[in-house]
Amino acid sequence: MQQAHAAIDFAEVRGQEAVKRALTIAAAGGHNLMMIGPAGTGKSMCAKALPGILPPLSRDEALEVTRIYSAIGQVPKGQSLMTARPVRSPHHTASPVAVVGGGTIPRPGEVSLAHHGVLFLDEMPEFPRAVLETLRQPLEDGDVTIARAQGSIRFPARFMLVAAMNPTPKGSKPTDEVSQRAMDKYMAKISGPLIDRVDIHVEVPPVPYQQLTGQKNGTDSATLRAKVIEARQRQAERNGGTLKTNRVLSGRELDEFAPLDPQAKELLRQAMGELGLSARAYDKVRRVARTIADLEGLDDINVAHVGEAIQYRLLDRQT
Amino acid sequence: MLAQVHSFVLQGIDPLSCEVEVDVAESGFPKTTIVGLPDAAVKESVERVRSAIVNSGYPFPMARLLVNLAPADIRKEGPVYDLPIAVGLLLAAQVIQTPRHKQLLFAGELALDGRLRPVNGVINLAILAKRLGVEGVVVPTDNAEEARAVDGIEVYPMDALSSVVGFLNGTHEVEALGPVSIDHEFCSKPTPRSTSPRCAGKRR
């Protein structure tokens, strides 16, 4: 394989195998992901390691990314094509124009600079609502349309969204009634519709001391990447050779390609009732279950796959 | 005396054809006007172009000049038109004496001593050239690699305005660069025009 595609290898992240698992699923199916956990548990490290387990850019994808960076003069000198998936981490003080694009002569924003890559929003509740709202169009359509009096300009913006947040403003889990209420208030800051567009919510707990100091290194990026590439291969075969991932499967396509067996259906029905999942969440669970089955090399989705997918609707349970 | 040089304008990341028209009057008060919705950097082009032409040893016409960047209703920005404007002027002054420019797209910023500086959007320029079916692009050397990502066109890397003039007049040979060979694992290496071998020594 080519040179390292990410600043950090997953082997450097101590413990957090469950989070790595969630990120592998996200990478395999192109799903958006939210990490919830106290400060210092490795959320940023995981986001930086993520490009290392994504498949390499296809030639057409690389061309699109290069076209965007070329338009703002950021293709490294002497390089023909940008070959690494971009990772953009705008600070939460970035303006809406900086994030989504615009200006008198429209420029691509962070979402376009993350095209075919990862947009990492650390401390997501700290982002102004106005900025988070601008993410809706790219998450739905994969591009951003900037309207001007003279006409509209379209910038591509198909990215994988990775968000991180602390469960409370202070950064630690709530211990009593007062801090629980503070946490509920903090969680309410995140717009429902945006959470609805995130497929996977995963908790990132503090790592036990033994794992931090243990000799064994965690699962490394190369291993996870191989799995991701295989799962993507299965998706490509299913989607007629296109690079479409499970994340964009429509309801009808889910019915055709991701049918659930009776046990799985029953489990999902129960979960819908108990957790109050929306119709959109229902489709998300099916998409994630489809990816989990793909990672195992299985065509049929069983109850274990659905069970795991339901676990990743953490935030639906809390609100 | 009217000259037309082909260049591009970016709308988002999509390139459109931009015709740089340079009209040198027979006489008249030496004043230069640029039209076609130029931004500040484009308006300053003329100053850079004047110095670059004179410092490269060519005559600068002492007459009324009109530069039009078509289409007239799309905003133009950046120093990318320095080179096409300079080429247009030198055509009108008959310093460049061949029609070779008609099959090429031009872009580049000019330093006051005539050297070419890199500009934005060159890969999109190359894509436009391929779409139009022209022979190739004339770009600053620092941008050449970017243009090579597109196959089916010649890339002529230039260091300075004098190289461009010599090349167009046929007095100065410039080796065209062909497309780079890029295999799926992205081990890219420059290749000579005629062959595109897969990259050797790839690590697995």
Interface residues (C-beta under 8 A of the other chain):
Chain A: M1 Q2 P56 L57 S58 R59 A62 L63 T66 R67 I68 S70 A71 I72 G73 V75 K77 G78 Q79 S80 L81 T83 I105 P106 P108 I146 Q150 I153 R154 F155 P156
Chain B: L10 Q11 G12 I13 D14 D39 D73 I74 R75 E77 P118 V119 N120 G121 V122 I123 N124 I127 D142 E145 E146 R148 A149 V180 I182 H184 E185 F186 C187 S188 R203 R204
